[in-house]
């Protein structure tokens, strides 16, 4: 029996989820749900497209609902509404607000008898695991995370929510000198501003107040206020020609010394041609984990820290031990 998936939201991430699910023999997408007119949504593969208010009619027809909205305004509302009806997976990525987000999702999930796996992707997600594994080892040294150079979907979405912005791309750029200091084992104390810069390419609506838009972007808490941020206003044509792709990646590192004083360097890195397509693959794998955990009676909210690898893998436990251990 296949795991029946629903997709709520059909932008870059939603399309990626549909592609990723099509590669999994144990999954099928039952329906896509959208706040737009369903007649205007063209899916990459044939599937039923329903209005968002039709979600309740799919109770019992969907095993896991994958939420593909933005972290700025969509997911904080949608997640607690959706978990009342379904088990869910989401990619909430506003790091500073994760504790409060978890608390709300966990309480609602336990009340409703459903399970939600939150903040899934490569960061938070895979990079979170790397940080946890790296810092679990004894010895000196800190874990460092550098993102980019790449397009942040969440930050780009946050810019597009600013009044007067028609479209935007935001690149997170690591400061190379800081990255090299970590690799050399200096264990520097780096502020947020010293590790990354942010480059914003913005298409403004005709007649918009550019100075106000730039000011609102640079002062946006949790997104830009703590970084050296540059805002470039460009044409829609230039945005599509020069910034049409969505690459990303980054590094998690720990350089330190063992108990006997010997140096070590651990590094986990990703280089992605398509941020949303890779993220959507992680979401789909986590939907498998949610389905299995619910079968064991788990409710509330979980993160990547709570889920053993065997729940994510399409392989059985015996085959995992034989081929991966």
DOVO-790840 format. One record per residue: residue in one letter; x negated, y, z of N, C-alpha, C in turn. Coordinates in steps of 0.001 Angstrom, whole numbers, plus 500000, padded with zeros to 6 digits. Layout:
BEGIN
(pt 'a' (X Y Z) (X Y Z) (X Y Z)),
...
END
This chain:
BEGIN
(pt 'x' (499154 498799 500000) (500000 500000 500000) (499122 501247 500000)),
(pt 'x' (499410 502176 499126) (498596 503389 499007) (499010 504439 500027)),
(pt 'x' (498021 505258 500419) (498288 506387 501307) (498944 507481 500479)),
(pt 'x' (500101 507927 500898) (500867 508909 500127) (500502 510322 500598)),
(pt 'x' (500001 511132 499684) (499543 512477 500013) (500492 513535 499469)),
(pt 'x' (500605 514621 500215) (501221 515842 499713) (500170 516935 499710)),
(pt 'x' (500272 517873 498800) (499341 518997 498707) (500139 520276 498872)),
(pt 'x' (499801 521059 499903) (500509 522327 500142) (499573 523462 499755)),
(pt 'x' (499913 524128 498644) (499061 525177 498089) (498304 524625 496896)),
(pt 'x' (498344 525361 495781) (497745 524800 494569) (496854 525819 493865)),
(pt 'x' (495827 526266 494589) (494771 527071 493982) (493603 526170 493656)),
(pt 'x' (492390 526716 493762) (491193 525924 493445) (491084 524683 494320)),
(pt 'x' (491373 524835 495601) (491255 523707 496526) (492323 522655 496259)),
(pt 'x' (493551 523093 496032) (494623 522148 495752) (494374 521341 494493)),
(pt 'x' (493881 522008 493453) (493545 521283 492225) (492443 520262 492489)),
(pt 'x' (491445 520664 493288) (490368 519753 493610) (490852 518538 494380)),
(pt 'x' (491799 518735 495295) (492353 517613 496051) (493032 516626 495117)),
(pt 'x' (493761 517142 494145) (494439 516230 493218) (493433 515423 492411)),
(pt 'x' (492375 516068 491947) (491323 515351 491226) (490679 514297 492115)),
(pt 'x' (490318 514687 493353) (489627 513772 494255) (490497 512562 494592)),
(pt 'x' (491774 512793 494837) (492670 511689 495172) (492807 510711 494011)),
(pt 'x' (492717 511218 492790) (492842 510342 491621) (491672 509357 491513)),
(pt 'x' (490572 509649 492210) (489408 508762 492190) (489469 507709 493296)),
(pt 'x' (490483 507780 494145) (490605 506871 495287) (491691 505835 495016)),
(pt 'x' (491314 504576 494989) (492264 503517 494677) (493319 503342 495760)),
(pt 'x' (493016 503827 496976) (493957 503630 498080) (494852 504838 498324)),
(pt 'x' (494897 505790 497374) (495685 507009 497567) (496495 507370 496339)),
(pt 'x' (497579 508119 496581) (498359 508699 495501) (498954 510019 495968)),
(pt 'x' (499046 510978 495072) (499660 512267 495384) (501138 512190 495011)),
(pt 'x' (501981 512396 496006) (503428 512299 495799) (503981 513600 495231)),
(pt 'x' (503526 514731 495784) (504069 516024 495346) (503118 517150 495732)),
(pt 'x' (503222 518236 494983) (502545 519501 495278) (503615 520490 495729)),
(pt 'x' (503329 521251 496787) (504272 522239 497309) (503652 523628 497163)),
(pt 'x' (504457 524572 496698) (503934 525901 496407) (504919 526978 496831)),
(pt 'x' (504378 528160 497187) (505230 529311 497485) (505570 530084 496213)),
(pt 'x' (504913 529717 495113) (505231 530332 493820) (506437 529634 493193)),
(pt 'x' (506880 530147 492066) (507917 529467 491302) (507321 528154 490778)),
(pt 'x' (507858 526994 491161) (507288 525721 490713) (507155 525603 489200)),
(pt 'x' (508028 526294 488466) (507972 526219 487007) (506713 526864 486437)),
(pt 'x' (506067 527728 487232) (504868 528424 486735) (503575 527694 487097)),
(pt 'x' (503663 526620 487876) (502472 525898 488328) (502153 524759 487365)),
(pt 'x' (500983 524816 486753) (500531 523774 485839) (499481 522925 486548)),
(pt 'x' (499801 521672 486811) (498895 520803 487545) (497895 520140 486612)),
(pt 'x' (496738 519778 487156) (495680 519181 486342) (496015 517745 485959)),
(pt 'x' (496863 517106 486757) (497362 515770 486462) (498867 515769 486718)),
(pt 'x' (499633 514924 486024) (501088 514936 486205) (501488 514634 487647)),
(pt 'x' (502333 515467 488217) (502840 515267 489571) (504042 516184 489771)),
(pt 'x' (504921 515813 490669) (506088 516635 490968) (505650 517900 491708)),
(pt 'x' (506159 519057 491303) (505865 520334 491966) (507149 520840 492606)),
(pt 'x' (507067 521098 493910) (508249 521479 494677) (508033 522839 495345)),
(pt 'x' (509122 523569 495625) (508989 524806 496407) (508610 524473 497845)),
(pt 'x' (507965 525423 498517) (507503 525190 499883) (508639 524806 500822)),
(pt 'x' (509823 525360 500598) (510937 525071 501511) (511530 523675 501313)),
(pt 'x' (510954 522899 500378) (511407 521517 500187) (510615 520524 501034)),
(pt 'x' (509652 521013 501820) (508787 520125 502600) (509582 519172 503489)),
(pt 'x' (510569 519688 504187) (511305 518859 505144) (511984 517668 504480)),
(pt 'x' (512338 517802 503217) (513012 516709 502509) (512066 515560 502173)),
(pt 'x' (510758 515763 502412) (509775 514725 502113) (509301 513990 503369)),
(pt 'x' (509925 514258 504492) (509590 513502 505704) (509898 512029 505457)),
(pt 'x' (508935 511166 505740) (509084 509744 505467) (508598 509331 504096)),
(pt 'x' (508349 510310 503214) (507858 510019 501866) (506381 510353 501700)),
(pt 'x' (505821 511072 502686) (504426 511492 502653) (503752 511039 503946)),
(pt 'x' (502581 510438 503808) (501835 509999 504983) (500963 511112 505556)),
(pt 'x' (500297 511870 504689) (499414 512950 505125) (499609 514148 504204)),
(pt 'x' (499829 515324 504793) (499950 516562 504032) (498622 517316 504122)),
(pt 'x' (498011 517616 502983) (496751 518347 502951) (497051 519817 502686)),
(pt 'x' (496662 520669 503640) (496943 522098 503558) (495795 522812 502854)),
(pt 'x' (496112 523511 501782) (495082 524123 500943) (495198 525641 500895)),
(pt 'x' (495757 526253 501936) (495856 527698 502012) (494586 528315 502554)),
(pt 'x' (494565 529631 502632) (493404 530361 503121) (493395 530462 504634)),
(pt 'x' (492196 530614 505191) (492040 530669 506647) (492459 532009 507241)),
(pt 'x' (492400 533070 506438) (492656 534408 506985) (494076 534554 507516)),
(pt 'x' (495068 534172 506729) (496460 534375 507138) (497343 533141 506945)),
(pt 'x' (496989 532240 506024) (497856 531101 505712) (497814 530012 506778)),
(pt 'x' (496648 529437 506994) (496544 528247 507831) (496963 528450 509288)),
(pt 'x' (496649 529594 509915) (497085 529735 511304) (498592 529592 511495)),
(pt 'x' (499364 529941 510473) (500821 529807 510535) (501268 528452 509988)),
(pt 'x' (500729 528074 508819) (501187 526868 508134) (500873 525589 508901)),
(pt 'x' (499720 525551 509573) (499298 524302 510212) (500252 523883 511321)),
(pt 'x' (500625 524831 512184) (501500 524473 513308) (502933 524208 512834)),
(pt 'x' (503317 524777 511700) (504631 524471 511135) (504634 523083 510497)),
(pt 'x' (503572 522790 509745) (503515 521534 509000) (503372 520326 509914)),
(pt 'x' (502597 520457 510998) (502358 519295 511860) (503618 518883 512610)),
(pt 'x' (504623 519714 512627) (505898 519312 513219) (506590 518260 512354)),
(pt 'x' (506219 518208 511073) (506865 517290 510135) (505956 516153 509679)),
(pt 'x' (504635 516433 509570) (503713 515481 508961) (502403 515406 509732)),
(pt 'x' (501644 514344 509487) (500225 514342 509822) (499528 515216 508786)),
(pt 'x' (498504 515960 509205) (497926 516977 508324) (496401 516948 508324)),
(pt 'x' (495835 517563 507294) (494409 517853 507198) (494287 519278 506680)),
(pt 'x' (493348 520055 507252) (493147 521416 506747) (491674 521785 506780)),
(pt 'x' (491352 522922 506167) (489958 523371 506053) (489750 524733 506718)),
(pt 'x' (490418 524979 507833) (490279 526257 508538) (488804 526527 508823)),
(pt 'x' (488301 527690 508392) (486851 527915 508468) (486445 529227 509137)),
(pt 'x' (487351 529847 509887) (486961 531029 510651) (486370 530550 511980)),
(pt 'x' (485044 530401 512015) (484374 529736 513133) (484751 530342 514489)),
(pt 'x' (484816 531653 514573) (485059 532307 515856) (486447 531995 516419)),
(pt 'x' (487381 531603 515562) (488753 531369 516007) (489105 529885 516117)),
(pt 'x' (488122 529010 515934) (488383 527576 515964) (488931 527105 517315)),
(pt 'x' (488402 527540 518474) (488959 527045 519744) (490454 527327 519899)),
(pt 'x' (490876 528536 519580) (492295 528881 519702) (493137 528121 518675)),
(pt 'x' (492609 527975 517477) (493314 527233 516420) (493511 525780 516848)),
(pt 'x' (492459 525172 517412) (492542 523785 517860) (493603 523633 518949)),
(pt 'x' (493591 524550 519907) (494529 524458 521025) (495973 524484 520548)),
(pt 'x' (496275 525384 519596) (497643 525493 519087) (498043 524242 518310)),
(pt 'x' (497143 523741 517472) (497442 522563 516662) (497575 521325 517541)),
(pt 'x' (496705 521204 518538) (496722 520037 519419) (498027 519982 520217)),
(pt 'x' (498439 521114 520769) (499661 521141 521567) (500886 520805 520723)),
(pt 'x' (500955 521403 519527) (502117 521167 518662) (502134 519735 518150)),
(pt 'x' (500948 519212 517791) (500872 517842 517300) (501308 516825 518339)),
(pt 'x' (500869 517016 519577) (501268 516082 520637) (502763 516164 520923)),
(pt 'x' (503286 517373 520861) (504728 517552 521084) (505539 516874 519988)),
(pt 'x' (505064 516985 518735) (505812 516450 517593) (505495 514985 517315)),
(pt 'x' (504417 514463 517910) (504033 513078 517648) (503287 512899 516350)),
(pt 'x' (502559 513943 515929) (501775 513867 514691) (500319 514199 514977)),
(pt 'x' (499468 513931 513981) (498027 514147 514106) (497548 515111 513036)),
(pt 'x' (496742 516093 513438) (496155 517038 512490) (494642 517037 512606)),
(pt 'x' (493954 516813 511498) (492494 516934 511472) (492172 518294 510873)),
(pt 'x' (491475 519126 511647) (491299 520525 511280) (489839 520862 510997)),
(pt 'x' (489659 521990 510293) (488326 522524 509984) (487463 521490 509274)),
(pt 'x' (488034 520903 508234) (487372 519868 507444) (486765 520492 506189)),
(pt 'x' (485572 520072 505839) (484897 520552 504641) (483407 520331 504807)),
(pt 'x' (482604 521204 504209) (481158 521032 504410) (480628 521947 505493)),
(pt 'x' (481286 523088 505740) (480994 523874 506929) (482147 524842 507187)),
(pt 'x' (482909 524597 508246) (482770 523494 509199) (483084 522141 508558)),
(pt 'x' (482494 521092 509139) (482660 519743 508617) (481342 519006 508643)),
(pt 'x' (480779 518745 507463) (479526 517996 507375) (478376 518716 508081)),
(pt 'x' (478300 520040 507913) (477243 520791 508594) (477439 520754 510112)),
(pt 'x' (478688 520704 510551) (478959 520606 511983) (478375 519308 512537)),
(pt 'x' (478549 518224 511797) (477993 516945 512221) (476470 516995 512256)),
(pt 'x' (475868 517611 511235) (474409 517721 511217) (473908 518481 512437)),
(pt 'x' (474573 519592 512771) (474172 520357 513953) (474290 519509 515227)),
(pt 'x' (475387 518750 515327) (475601 517929 516519) (474566 516815 516624)),
(pt 'x' (474288 516128 515517) (473296 515056 515535) (471898 515601 515818)),
(pt 'x' (471549 516699 515171) (470205 517252 515331) (469950 517681 516772)),
(pt 'x' (470933 518332 517387) (470729 518859 518732) (470935 517803 519812)),
(pt 'x' (471443 516623 519435) (471599 515545 520413) (470260 514919 520782)),
(pt 'x' (469262 515047 519905) (467956 514433 520155) (467189 515216 521208)),
(pt 'x' (466465 514527 522089) (465658 515233 523084) (464469 515925 522445)),
(pt 'x' (463931 516901 523128) (462801 517655 522604) (463157 519113 522439)),
(pt 'x' (462174 519926 522139) (462407 521357 521962) (462893 521644 520555)),
(pt 'x' (463354 522860 520356) (463787 523266 519025) (465271 523537 518969)),
(pt 'x' (465644 524493 518137) (467042 524867 517956) (467517 524452 516571)),
(pt 'x' (468825 524305 516428) (469422 524050 515114) (469775 525374 514458)),
(pt 'x' (469465 525496 513178) (469735 526707 512416) (470587 526342 511205)),
(pt 'x' (471507 527223 510864) (472325 527038 509666) (472158 528234 508745)),
(pt 'x' (471877 527943 507475) (471805 528972 506440) (472775 528571 505333)),
(pt 'x' (473596 529527 504900) (474567 529271 503844) (474151 529993 502559)),
(pt 'x' (474337 529317 501448) (474150 529970 500163) (472803 529684 499520)),
(pt 'x' (472573 530400 498432) (473432 531431 497865) (474646 530786 497216)),
(pt 'x' (475822 531356 497536) (477009 530802 496947) (478248 531603 497256)),
(pt 'x' (479324 531237 496563) (480615 531917 496715) (481367 531307 497890)),
(pt 'x' (481743 532124 498840) (482575 531681 499949) (484037 531881 499580)),
(pt 'x' (484805 530775 499534) (486223 530883 499189) (486989 531663 500252)),
(pt 'x' (486696 531371 501534) (487417 532046 502606) (487163 533538 502632)),
(pt 'x' (485902 533929 502446) (485558 535347 502462) (486090 536060 501216)),
(pt 'x' (486055 535377 500078) (486621 535964 498859) (488117 536175 499019)),
(pt 'x' (488783 535195 499628) (490218 535309 499875) (490508 536470 500819)),
(pt 'x' (489659 536652 501839) (489867 537751 502790) (489763 539106 502097)),
(pt 'x' (488837 539226 501157) (488709 540484 500401) (489951 540715 499560)),
(pt 'x' (490452 539655 498931) (491636 539805 498075) (492869 540225 498857)),
(pt 'x' (492857 540044 500172) (493988 540470 501004) (493937 541963 501325)),
(pt 'x' (492822 542626 501007) (492711 544064 501245) (493583 544801 500225)),
(pt 'x' (494361 545755 500673) (495228 546521 499778) (494407 547218 498702)),
(pt 'x' (494844 547081 497449) (494153 547718 496335) (493160 546825 495637)),
(pt 'x' (492950 545585 496137) (492017 544649 495507) (492793 543697 494610)),
(pt 'x' (492364 543615 493363) (493011 542735 492398) (492371 541360 492408)),
(pt 'x' (491047 541300 492501) (490324 540024 492532) (488952 540287 493142)),
(pt 'x' (488293 539212 493597) (486994 539407 494238) (486245 538089 494357)),
(pt 'x' (484918 538193 494398) (484034 537081 494740) (483042 537575 495769)),
(pt 'x' (482783 536743 496770) (481810 537100 497802) (480724 536039 497867)),
(pt 'x' (479472 536496 497741) (478325 535592 497828) (477659 535740 499190)),
(pt 'x' (477425 534608 499841) (476613 534572 501048) (475185 534243 500630)),
(pt 'x' (474231 535057 501074) (472842 534927 500614) (471923 534768 501826)),
(pt 'x' (471197 533639 501932) (470271 533485 503056) (469070 534411 502908)),
(pt 'x' (468568 534890 504025) (467346 535695 504022) (466170 534728 503974)),
(pt 'x' (465451 534713 502848) (464417 533708 502614) (463316 533741 503674)),
(pt 'x' (462934 534921 504118) (461855 535015 505103) (462264 534347 506420)),
(pt 'x' (463532 534457 506789) (464020 533818 508012) (464035 532300 507858)),
(pt 'x' (464479 531812 506684) (464516 530377 506414) (463112 529777 506493)),
(pt 'x' (462131 530444 505925) (460759 529936 505945) (460174 529935 507355)),
(pt 'x' (460544 530889 508170) (460066 530907 509560) (460555 529673 510318)),
(pt 'x' (461794 529286 510056) (462339 528092 510698) (461590 526853 510223)),
(pt 'x' (461376 526743 508917) (460670 525575 508377) (459239 525472 508898)),
(pt 'x' (458635 526592 509216) (457272 526571 509762) (457248 526186 511245)),
(pt 'x' (458422 526033 511835) (458464 525630 513228) (458299 526756 514219)),
(pt 'x' (458544 527987 513797) (458387 529122 514704) (459529 529219 515723)),
(pt 'x' (460661 528565 515435) (461853 528658 516285) (462200 530098 516640)),
(pt 'x' (462387 530940 515630) (462669 532353 515897) (464066 532560 516463)),
(pt 'x' (464243 533601 517235) (465562 534013 517699) (466122 534986 516663)),
(pt 'x' (467081 534529 515883) (467587 535302 514755) (469025 535751 515018)),
(pt 'x' (469274 537021 514785) (470645 537522 514869) (471403 537131 513610)),
(pt 'x' (472719 537247 513665) (473546 536976 512485) (473083 537797 511294)),
(pt 'x' (472783 539056 511538) (472383 539961 510462) (471030 539579 509865)),
(pt 'x' (470159 538963 510671) (468816 538614 510196) (468810 537351 509344)),
(pt 'x' (469878 536562 509398) (469894 535285 508682) (470526 535360 507297)),
(pt 'x' (471509 536249 507118) (472245 536295 505851) (472605 537728 505468)),
(pt 'x' (472771 537925 504173) (473413 539132 503665) (474662 538714 502886)),
(pt 'x' (475540 539662 502617) (476758 539360 501867) (476871 540310 500682)),
(pt 'x' (477119 539717 499521) (477275 540474 498278) (478717 540307 497804)),
(pt 'x' (479434 541423 497656) (480844 541389 497266) (481027 542027 495887)),
(pt 'x' (481693 541311 495011) (482019 541828 493672) (483533 541950 493593)),
(pt 'x' (484004 543183 493461) (485421 543485 493648) (486014 544127 492399)),
(pt 'x' (487171 543623 491977) (487973 544256 490932) (489107 544995 491635)),
(pt 'x' (489088 546317 491537) (490111 547123 492210) (491287 547391 491273)),
(pt 'x' (492453 547548 491869) (493615 547934 491087) (493451 549373 490610)),
(pt 'x' (494073 549668 489504) (493947 551010 488922) (494434 552066 489919)),
(pt 'x' (493604 553083 490134) (493955 554167 491029) (493706 553896 492500)),
(pt 'x' (493147 552725 492832) (492915 552390 494245) (491803 553253 494834)),
(pt 'x' (491855 553450 496119) (490851 554226 496846) (489643 553330 497105)),
(pt 'x' (488596 553486 496291) (487434 552600 496375) (486693 552762 497695)),
(pt 'x' (486587 553970 498179) (485885 554215 499439) (486587 553505 500600)),
(pt 'x' (487906 553555 500601) (488659 552872 501661) (488481 551367 501577)),
(pt 'x' (488563 550816 500362) (488394 549372 500180) (487024 548929 500690)),
(pt 'x' (485973 549662 500297) (484623 549305 500733) (484510 549371 502252)),
(pt 'x' (485091 550395 502837) (485032 550553 504286) (485761 549414 504998)),
(pt 'x' (486941 549043 504501) (487706 547970 505129) (486976 546639 505032)),
(pt 'x' (486328 546397 503901) (485569 545154 503748) (484414 545111 504745)),
(pt 'x' (483617 546158 504782) (482428 546168 505627) (482757 546132 507115)),
(pt 'x' (483931 546604 507491) (484305 546639 508900) (485166 545446 509321)),
(pt 'x' (485403 544500 508423) (486292 543382 508707) (485671 542443 509749)),
(pt 'x' (486297 542307 510914) (485734 541427 511949) (485776 539965 511526)),
(pt 'x' (484813 539189 512018) (484689 537753 511756) (484240 537439 510330)),
(pt 'x' (484231 538426 509445) (483855 538176 508061) (482634 538996 507625)),
(pt 'x' (482665 540321 507825) (481608 541167 507272) (480966 542125 508272)),
(pt 'x' (481632 542389 509353) (481168 543442 510263) (479774 543180 510826)),
(pt 'x' (479397 541915 510962) (478111 541577 511572) (476997 541349 510563)),
(pt 'x' (477240 541685 509295) (476265 541421 508236) (475932 542697 507464)),
(pt 'x' (474759 542710 506854) (474452 543734 505868) (475225 543369 504603)),
(pt 'x' (476214 544163 504272) (477150 543846 503191) (477073 544893 502094)),
(pt 'x' (476982 544436 500857) (476975 545316 499693) (478228 545057 498872)),
(pt 'x' (478937 546112 498497) (480164 545988 497710) (479925 546585 496329)),
(pt 'x' (480154 545765 495302) (480024 546209 493910) (481417 546210 493278)),
(pt 'x' (481829 547326 492701) (483092 547384 491974) (482808 547147 490496)),
(pt 'x' (483454 546129 489942) (483208 545739 488553) (484540 545515 487850)),
(pt 'x' (484481 545319 486542) (485687 545090 485759) (486121 543630 485880)),
(pt 'x' (487382 543387 485549) (487908 542025 485579) (487167 541135 484589)),
(pt 'x' (486802 541699 483435) (486069 540934 482428) (484692 540515 482956)),
(pt 'x' (484003 541447 483602) (482682 541125 484141) (482777 540076 485246)),
(pt 'x' (483824 540153 486054) (483997 539162 487110) (484134 537765 486513)),
(pt 'x' (484928 537642 485462) (485137 536333 484852) (483897 535840 484115)),
(pt 'x' (483197 536739 483457) (482026 536337 482677) (480821 535989 483549)),
(pt 'x' (480606 536763 484616) (479393 536583 485417) (479631 535872 486750)),
(pt 'x' (480889 535840 487176) (481167 535275 488496) (482365 534330 488453)),
(pt 'x' (482524 533634 487339) (483683 532763 487161) (483574 531441 487904)),
(pt 'x' (482345 530982 488160) (482147 529719 488861) (482241 529892 490366)),
(pt 'x' (482222 528762 491074) (482300 528813 492536) (481217 527896 493119)),
(pt 'x' (479945 528243 492902) (478861 527437 493475) (478666 527757 494952)),
(pt 'x' (478035 526864 495663) (477672 527146 497053) (476689 526084 497540)),
(pt 'x' (476408 526109 498827) (475490 525160 499427) (474864 525753 500663)),
(pt 'x' (473789 525122 501118) (473109 525653 502287) (472280 524615 502980)),
(pt 'x' (471832 524948 504202) (470883 524132 504937) (471221 524120 506426)),
(pt 'x' (471064 522969 507053) (471019 522863 508509) (469643 522304 508854)),
(pt 'x' (468929 522980 509754) (467564 522588 510077) (467347 522556 511585)),
(pt 'x' (466436 521707 512002) (465917 521776 513358) (464431 521438 513299)),
(pt 'x' (463613 522372 513692) (462169 522160 513787) (461793 522252 515247)),
(pt 'x' (461036 521289 515717) (460685 521309 517121) (459559 520366 517443)),
(pt 'x' (459480 519999 518702) (458422 519114 519181) (459041 517992 519996)),
(pt 'x' (458478 516790 519832) (458914 515657 520631) (458344 515782 522039)),
(pt 'x' (458669 514802 522892) (458207 514862 524276) (456681 514891 524365)),
(pt 'x' (456011 514224 523421) (454544 514185 523434) (453932 515389 522717)),
(pt 'x' (454795 516296 522227) (454286 517502 521600) (454100 517430 520099)),
(pt 'x' (454527 516331 519472) (454383 516205 518023) (455535 516928 517310)),
(pt 'x' (455194 517651 516258) (456185 518441 515537) (457057 517563 514645)),
(pt 'x' (458286 518029 514453) (459176 517387 513493) (460044 518453 512830)),
(pt 'x' (460565 518116 511667) (461502 518984 510950) (462618 518111 510416)),
(pt 'x' (463850 518410 510796) (465026 517752 510238) (465765 518765 509377)),
(pt 'x' (466180 518334 508201) (466868 519256 507292) (467929 518507 506504)),
(pt 'x' (469138 519049 506536) (470248 518533 505740) (470674 519653 504811)),
(pt 'x' (470761 519378 503526) (471068 520453 502582) (472105 520005 501564)),
(pt 'x' (472817 520982 501028) (473783 520756 499962) (473585 521812 498883)),
(pt 'x' (473726 521405 497635) (473721 522331 496511) (474900 521955 495626)),
(pt 'x' (475899 522828 495577) (477179 522496 494970) (477460 523373 493756)),
(pt 'x' (477768 522753 492634) (478216 523521 491473) (479633 524029 491680)),
(pt 'x' (480436 523278 492420) (481817 523688 492687) (482123 523492 494165)),
(pt 'x' (482146 524580 494896) (482492 524561 496318) (483866 523918 496561)),
(pt 'x' (484943 524364 495894) (486264 523794 496204) (486381 522321 495852)),
(pt 'x' (485734 521882 494770) (485852 520475 494402) (485146 519586 495415)),
(pt 'x' (484002 520028 495927) (483318 519242 496947) (484118 519256 498242)),
(pt 'x' (484578 520424 498643) (485374 520541 499870) (486622 519673 499794)),
(pt 'x' (487262 519654 498643) (488483 518863 498492) (488197 517372 498631)),
(pt 'x' (487009 516924 498202) (486644 515530 498387) (486541 515163 499855)),
(pt 'x' (486010 516090 500663) (485935 515857 502104) (487345 515813 502702)),
(pt 'x' (488209 516699 502265) (489596 516712 502746) (490288 515377 502479)),
(pt 'x' (490103 514842 501294) (490754 513581 500929) (490213 512426 501770)),
(pt 'x' (488908 512390 501992) (488331 511346 502847) (488893 511431 504261)),
(pt 'x' (489082 512655 504734) (489615 512839 506086) (491099 512491 506160)),
(pt 'x' (491801 512608 505051) (493205 512165 505035) (493275 510663 505283)),
(pt 'x' (492319 509935 504751) (492253 508488 505009) (492052 508226 506508)),
(pt 'x' (491172 509021 507128) (490921 508859 508555) (492162 509171 509382)),
(pt 'x' (492868 510236 509019) (494088 510605 509746) (495126 509487 509649)),
(pt 'x' (495273 508936 508466) (496233 507842 508268) (495897 506653 509165)),
(pt 'x' (494633 506309 509252) (494216 505157 510051) (494349 505441 511551)),
(pt 'x' (493981 506636 511964) (494073 506994 513380) (495526 507057 513852)),
(pt 'x' (496411 507555 513006) (497832 507581 513364) (498364 506168 513507)),
(pt 'x' (497837 505247 512693) (498227 503848 512824) (497845 503264 514168)),
(pt 'x' (496859 503880 514829) (496437 503457 516160) (497135 504264 517259)),
(pt 'x' (498023 505192 516860) (498806 505939 517834) (498237 507284 518240)),
(pt 'x' (497197 507754 517568) (496584 509033 517921) (497472 510193 517482)),
(pt 'x' (497636 511186 518383) (498378 512404 518047) (497605 513618 518535)),
(pt 'x' (498082 514809 518159) (497417 516044 518554) (496527 516561 517453)),
(pt 'x' (495342 517055 517812) (494386 517578 516839) (493042 516902 517042)),
(pt 'x' (492321 516707 515944) (490966 516168 515982) (490095 516964 515024)),
(pt 'x' (488780 516883 515249) (487799 517476 514341) (486857 516366 513894)),
(pt 'x' (485858 516734 513096) (484890 515739 512625) (484138 515088 513781)),
(pt 'x' (484052 515762 514925) (483352 515190 516074) (484097 513998 516667)),
(pt 'x' (485381 513906 516408) (486222 512878 517026) (486438 511647 516158)),
(pt 'x' (485941 511677 514925) (486293 510635 513954) (485057 509820 513584)),
(pt 'x' (485098 508523 513862) (483983 507644 513498) (483920 507468 511984)),
(pt 'x' (482726 507241 511433) (482579 507090 509970) (483439 505988 509375)),
(pt 'x' (483717 504932 510139) (484489 503821 509576) (485902 504244 509170)),
(pt 'x' (486441 505289 509808) (487776 505745 509455) (487783 506517 508133)),
(pt 'x' (486642 507083 507763) (486549 507894 506550) (486297 507051 505305)),
(pt 'x' (485606 505950 505476) (485107 505175 504337) (486186 504288 503732)),
(pt 'x' (486185 504147 502408) (487095 503190 501769) (486643 501748 501978)),
(pt 'x' (485409 501556 502462) (484885 500217 502702) (485381 499683 504052)),
(pt 'x' (485514 498411 504170) (485880 497802 505432) (484704 497801 506395)),
(pt 'x' (484971 497541 507673) (483921 497588 508681) (482804 496584 508399)),
(pt 'x' (483152 495374 507986) (482141 494350 507717) (481240 494765 506560)),
(pt 'x' (481849 495321 505512) (481067 495745 504348) (480193 496948 504689)),
(pt 'x' (480695 497832 505550) (479875 498952 505988) (478618 498465 506705)),
(pt 'x' (478789 497492 507613) (477628 496970 508328) (476649 496298 507374)),
(pt 'x' (477173 495619 506379) (476329 494867 505450) (475569 495778 504498)),
(pt 'x' (476218 496848 504014) (475625 497660 502946) (475076 499010 503400)),
(pt 'x' (475542 499533 504526) (475168 500877 504933) (474312 500950 506194)),
(pt 'x' (474354 499896 507006) (473649 499931 508273) (472172 499604 508102)),
END
